[in-house]
Amino acid sequence: MKRFALACTALLVTSQLISSCKDDYLDEAPASLYTPQVVLVDSLGFEAAMAGLQSVVREQYTRSDEQGLLGMMQLGTDVAIPGQVQGAEIPYYNYTLLNSQDQASAVMWSWAYRTINNANQIIQGTATAPATLRQGYKNRISAEARFFRAYAYDFLATLWGDVPLIDVPVSSPRTDFTRSPVATVNDFIAEDLKTAIPNLFLANKAASGRITQAAAQQLLGQVYLRMNQPALAEAQLQAVISSGLYRLVSARYGVRSMQPGDYFSDMFVIGNQRRSQGNTEVIWGIEQQLLVPGGTTNAQQRRMWVPAYYNIKGMALADSLGGRGLGRLRLSNWVDYRLYTTPDMRNSKYNLKRRFYYNDPTQTATFGRRVTGLSGSDTIYNITPYTTKWNQFDPADTFGFGTIKDITMMRLGETYLLLAEAQFKQGKLAEAAASVNALRTRAQAPQVTASQMTLDFILDERARELIGEEQRRITLVRTGTLVERTLRLNGASVTGLTTKNLLLPIPQTSIDLNSDAPLGQNNGY
């Protein structure tokens, strides 16, 4: 099944190229051919196409061809500073280098449109599938594809503004794309999600890893916030919380529940991340699995967040230290020293690693002692505080090339924070404080009052709760706070950040290839 899914996905792309050929001598009558018209006729074909779509979606945060790529979502914001940089992330803290030739933005732009085209194939396929295929199934598989299409368009509209709006598969070369106003794109996203929600399974009925009603409701709530419609956002987010299908994790559980730790850290342990494994908080997770064909990807996340502590003499690779990272970024001084109050479980030693002890027993002079007194680059990417959310270690792969950890895309902790934002924007300060306090109660942190509710405070709380999970650039761009917060809280780590950087450059390759219509460029690039 996995092999068929990959073949189907590859040939969907191939068929697009074949369809553009005009010469008669290329016409063939093959005995069999995987095309949307042939494959998308039964549930087996649609499930294969959905597996292919999910594979493309997963590439957003697992691609490793451009080392350091994920740094674009954290560096040049308030939460992170450069560590062992590789290249793709450099223009995102040295903004003077960010231009239309930028590699990272081109990769993400291409990813979004590949996702959209794959989703369009499925949506169109459900409209033309045989009547023998149950209508309820067609509605549900179309709803999942609409979710992914909406997710990709929300990503584009947030980071680029006006973008080409494509609602049917592109099966032949086109050079006449034009950009639709962001308001039009927003309406399209909202309509996709409103159509999808009633046709998706509830969490207690959905297969593991599939999109549920709550995932679409949460995304719609976030979109409504970006559209400055907080009342509509509140309704969607409150529906997720009030459904009774999810609850904040507030007790130890799972595979390490009898080992030292706390219940916040339990959510990010391999074997605990899924609903079926006891995680009552996960709404959407991209699943990965060791020893399953196609179940692992490349190790961008761990390499970004876990420092290269093993470069220090007396330090050895260990599961308890997160496996092999490269420290491509480090937490900003604001996160390290000023973000958390005491107490706060999210700042415990199980969630933010701050102290290191020499663990190589062959180095008897240092074994068991605390690592102190380092200087220079050692404080940048070898020994530095870091979130443990991306800790993972495979004894059969000590180099740490593969990623075997699920990617938490949505969980209930963020739902409360989005709800607080929607309530704050309507002047419901007491309600916003109550939403924030639901998380602070769980974290055993001091309660806050209505008078403390500001957008800045809610964004601070997002960092406390979601560091290492949320793509911080997207949050700050969506809320219009990237420039002010970055310069105020982390200004020493960035160069050349201005309001033009609230949007990314349209890739120059897309502009150049679009020869029959002006695609245009965002201001300043």
N, C-alpha and C positions, 0 to 999 in steps of 0.2 A: 504493500500500500504506500509506504513511504517512497519507494523507488518510482512507482507510477505517478505519484504527486509531483515529484521533481521533473519527471519527463514531461508531464502535462504542462507544467509551468514554462519550461524551456521552449516547448513547441508552440505555446501560445504566442511567444515572442517571435519565433521563427516564422510562423504563419503570417504574421504581419509583414515580414520582409518579402515572403513569397508572393503575397497578394499584390505587391507593387510592380511585379514583372509583367511586361506587355508582349514580349516576343513569343510567337506561336511555338517555336521549337522548344521552349521550356515547358509547354503544357504536358502534363502527365496524368495518368489515371492509376495512382498507386492503389495497391490492394487494401491498405489501411493508412490512416493519417490522423494524428491527434490535432484537431482544430476545435475551436469552440463549438462549431456547428455539430461536430461528431461527438465530442466529449460531453457537452452540457445537455445531456438528454435523460439522465437518470441520477439517482442520489450518489452513486459511486463516482460519476464524473464531477458532480458539484462538490463532493467532499474532497476530491483530489485538487480541484481548483482552489477551494478554501485553504487547503494545506499549503498550496503554493503562495497564496496571498499572505497567509500568516508568516511564511518564511521571509517574504519581502519585508513585511512590517518589522520583523525581528531584526533585520539588518540595520535599522535606524540607529540602534545603540550597541551593535555588536561588530560592525565592520572594522577591520584592522588594517586594510590596505594603506590608509593614511594614519600613521601612528600619531597619537595625540589628538585625534579628531574630536573626541568627546570633550576636550578642554574648551571648545568653543561655547559650550553650554554653561560653564562655571567660571572660567577665567574672565577677567574684565568685568566682573560683577562685584557684589559686596562680600562674597563668601570664600573666595579662593585667590591664591597668588601662584605664580609659576613655580614649578619644581624642575624636574629633568625634562625640558621641553624637546619636542621632536620636529616641529615645523608647521603642521596644519593648524595648530592652536595659536601661533604667535600673533597673527593680526587681531586676536580677540583680547589681548591686553596691551598690545602696541597698535592702537587704532589708526595710527598714521599709515600703516601698511595694509589696511583693509580697503580693497578696491575690487573692481569688477572681474579681476582675474583670480579672485580668492578661491582656493581649493576646497575649503571646508563648506562654504555656502553652496558651491556648485554640487558637491556630493549630496548635501541634504535636499537641495532643490530637485535633483534627479531622483532621489529616493521617493520624495513625495509624489511625483508624477508617475513613477513606476507603480506605486501603491494605488494611485487613482485609476490608472489604466487597467490593472488587474481587477480592481473592484468593479469597474465599468463592465468588464467582460462578464462577470458573474451576474450583475444586475440585469444586463441585457439578456443574458442567457435564461434567466428565470421568466422573462416576459415571453420568450419564444419556445420554452420547453414544452414537450408533449403534455397533453391533458392527462395522460396516464400517471404523471408525477403529481402526487398529492399537493393541492394548492397551499395547504398550511405549511408544508415543508418548503415550497418555493418562496413563500412569504418570509419564512424565518431565515433561509440562507441569503435571500436578498437583503434582509434587515442587517445581518452581520456585515455584509459587504458595504452597505450604506454607512454603518458605523465607521468602518475603516476609511471609507472615502471622506466622511466628515472629519475624522481625526486628522487625515493628511491635509485637508483644506484649512482646518483651523491652524495647523502648524504653519502653512504657507501664509495665510492672512495675517497671523500674528507677527511673523518675522519679516515679511516682504510687503505687506499691504495689498495693493491692487495686483492681481495675478490672473493668468488665463484660466477660464472656467470651462472645463471639459466634462461633459456628462454622458458621452458615448465613447466606446472603444475607438482608439486611433489605430487603424489597420493599414494605413498607407502613409507615405511621407507627406508632411504638411509643413509649409513655410509661411503661414498666414495667421498665426496666433495673435490675438490682441488681449490686453489686460482688462478684466472686468473690475469695476469699482469694488472696494472692500465691502461696502454695504450690500451689494448684490451677492457677493460671495458669502457673507454672513447669513443672509436670508436662505441661500441654498443649503448651507450647513444645517441651519435650524430645521428646515423642511425635511432633510434627510433623516435627522435624528427623531423628529416627531413621527415620521413615518415608521421608523425602525422600532421605537420603544414598545408599542403594543404587540409586535410580532416576535419579540425576543423572549427567551425563557427567563423565568425567575431563577435566582441563584440555587435554590433547592431542587431545581429540575434540570439545570444545565450541566452538560458534560464538562469535566475539568479542563480549564484553559479556554473555554468558549466565551463569547461575549454575551453578557446578560443585560436585562433591562436597566439595572442600576448603573452599569458602565455607561450606557447611552444617556441616562438621566444626568449623571455627573458631568459628562462632557458637555451636554446641553447647558447645564447650569454654568459651567465655566465660560462657554460661548456667550451666554446672556450677560455675564459680567463684563466681558470684553465689549459687548454691544451697548453697555450702560443701561441695561434693563434689570436692575437688581431684584425687583419684585418677582419677575419671571424666574430668575435664577434661584431665589429663595424657595419657590414652590418645588422646583426640580430636586434641589438638594435636600429639602426637608422630606420629600417622598422617599429618598434613599434611607435616611436615618429612621423614619417612622415605619418603614416596611417590616421591621422586626427580623429581617434576614441577616443582618450584620450587627456586630457589637464590638466595641473596643476591647482589645485583649487586655485583661487586668489580672491575670493569674498565670503562674508558670504552667507550661504545657510542652509536650512533644519530646523529641529525642534526647534533649539535654536537660530536661526538667529536674533531674536529680543531681546535676552538676552545678557548680557556681555560676551565677548569672542572674538575670531578672527577666520579667515577662516582656519588657519592651525589646530586649535583645533576642528573645526567643523567636520573634517574628521573622528574623533575618538569618536563621540557621537552616542550612540545607536539610530537608526532611520535615520542616515546619512551615514552609511558605505557602502552602496551598490550603484551600478550604477543606479538602479531604484529609489533610494532615493536622487539622485543628485550628487553622488560622481563620478566626471568625471575622477578620477585618479586611482581608483582601477582596477587592472588587474586580480588578483585572490584573492578571499576572501573565507574563510571557514565560512559558515553562521551558526548562532545559533539563536534560537528564543524562547522567553518565551511563555508558554502555548501551545506549539506544542509538541506532543509525540516524544521523542527522540531529541528534539530541543535544549536541554541544556546539558552541560557537567560539569565536576568538575572544581573548581575555582583555578587552579594552577597559572595562569597569574596574577590575581589580588593579590593573596596571596603573590606572589613573590615581586611585585613592589610597592604595596601600603603599607605604614607603619602602625603599630598598634597604631595609635595616640590616640585611645579610651582608652588606658591603663593609660593615663594621667588624673588625676582628673580635671574635668572641661571641658573635651572633650567628645563629644557624637558622635555616628555614624551618618554620614550624606552623602547624595548623592553628595553634593558639595565637599566633601573631599575624594570621591572615594569608599565609602562603607567600608566593613570590610576587611582589609589586615592584613598580618602578618609580613611584613618587612623582608622577608627571604634573601633579599639582599638590598644593598643601593648603590647609585651611588658613583663612586670613587671620590676622591678629585680632580683629573684631570678634570672630567666631571663637578663637582660642581663649581669649582673656575677658571679653566683655559681654558676650551674648547670654550666657546662662547665669541664673541665680542659684543659690544654694538653699535647700536641696532641689534637685531635678534629676529624675531617673535617666532622662535622655542624655545627661552629662556624666553618667556613671562610668566606671572603668570598663564595664562590659559593652558600652556603646560608643564612647570616645576614648580611644587608647592614648594615654598621655605619658605613662611611665614604662620604661623598658628595662629589662634585666638580662644580663649576659646569660645565654642559655646553652652555649657550646661546652659540653663537659670535658672536651679535650683541652680546653684553655683553663687549666685549674686556677691560675692566678686571678681570674676575673669571674669565674662561674658563680652565678647566684647574686652577684653584686648589681646594684643599679647602674645603668648607663648614664654617666654625667660628664660634664667638662668637654664636650665636643664643640667644635667651632667650624667656621667657614661653611662650605657646601653641605657638610653633614647635617646642618640644621635646616636644610632646604628639602632634601628628598630621601635622606637615609634615616634619620631619627627626627620625627616630627609628629605631633598629635594627628590622629586620623580617625574617621568614622569606621567602625567595624562592620558596617552593613554589607561590605563587599568582600569580607574575609571568606576564603575558600582554599582548599588544599586537597590535591589528589596525589597520594603517595606514589602512584604510577606515573605521574607527570610533574616532577618537582620543578621543572623549568617553568611550568605554569602557563602553557600556551592556551589551553582550552578553558572555557567558562562553563561551569556545570551548575551555576546558580540561577534560579528564576529571577526575572526582572520584574520588580513590583511596579506596575504602571499606575495603578489607582488603589488606594485603600481608604478606609473609613476615617482615619485621622485627617486626611486632606479634605474629606467631605465637610467636616466640622469647620475647618478653616475657610473654605470657600463660602460656607453658610454664614460664618461670622462676617466675612467681607460683604456679602449681600445685605446682611442686616445693618451693618455700619453705614453702608451707602444710602440706606433709607432712614437713617437717624435712629434706628432701634438699638441704642447703645447698650441697654441692659440685656437685651437678647443676644447681642454680639458677645458681650462678656460671658454670658452663660455658655455659649458655644465654645469659646476659648477655654473656659474653666472645665469643661468636660475633659479636655486633653490634659490640662494642668492637674486635675484631680488624679487622673490615671498616672501621670508622671510624678505624683507626690510633690508637686511644686506649689509655691504660694498662690493663692487665688488673686484674681484681678477684679477691678471694679469697672463700672460703666464709664467713669471719668477717665480711665486709662485707654479707652478704645479709640485708636486712630488707625489709619491705614498703615502707618509705619510700625505700630505695635503688632498688627496682624502679620505683616511681612516678617518682622522679627520672629514671631511665633512659628511661622512657616519654616524658617531656618532651623529653629530649635527642633521641630518635629520631623522635618523632611530632608535635612541635610544628607546629601548623597543619593537621594531618591528623586527629588524634583529637578527638572532642568531649569536652573535658576534664571538663566537669561530669558527664557520664555515668560516666567512669572513677572520679572521686572519690566520687560517690554510690554506685556499685556496691561500692567498697571501704570505704565508711563513713568516709572520711577528709576529706570536704569541709570541715568546720568547722575541724578541727585544723590541716590543712595551709594552708588559706587564711589563717587568723588568724596563724599562725606565719611564713609566708613572704611574705604579701602583705596583711597586715592593714590597712595605711594606706589601701588603696584601697576598702575595704568598710565598710558601716555596717549594724549590726543583724543580722548573721549569727548564727543560733542553730541548735540541733539540729532544730528544726521544719522548717528549710529543706532537710533531707535528702530531703523529698518536696515536690513542687509542689502547688499548690492545684487541686482539681477545678474546671473552669470553671463559674462560677455559671450561665451560660446553660444548660448541660447539666442542672444540678440543677433549675433552674426549669421546664424543659420536661418533665422526667421526673415528671409529676404523679401517676402511679399507683403509684409505689414510691419509697421513700427511697433516694436515691443516696448521701447523706452527703457529708461533707467531711473532708479530712485535718486532723489536729490542728493548732490554732494559726491556722487561716485562717477 
